[in-house]
Amino acid sequence: MTAKVVVACGSGVATSQTVASKVSRLLKEAKVDADVQAVDLKSVDRHLADAAAYITIVRENKPRSVPVINGIAFLTGMGQDQELAKLIEAIKSSGSN
């Protein structure tokens, strides 16, 4: 089963799309099967129900039912390897991959 990963930013159009595209490529290179979806912040709760992980572009303190990954790392490249490792672990732990 393909793991679902949700990426969210304010509009779900620009930043989240950029991160989702990069994460998709990195997961493919790591041979991890995942469906990475970019959404807007207003609808993120609806999309997290069956997700393996949530990549956020903004700082928020709201507790989530899935592991939360720092999306800024994928934009800047700083800490990207660590966040990618967390993401892969979250996907494997979800049993989706």
Secondary structure, 3 states (H helix, E strand, C coil): CCEEEEEEECCCCCHHHHHHHHHHHHHHHCCCCEEEEEEEHHHHHHHHHHCCEEEECCCCCCCCCCCEEECHHHHHCCCHHHHHHHHHHHHHHHCCC
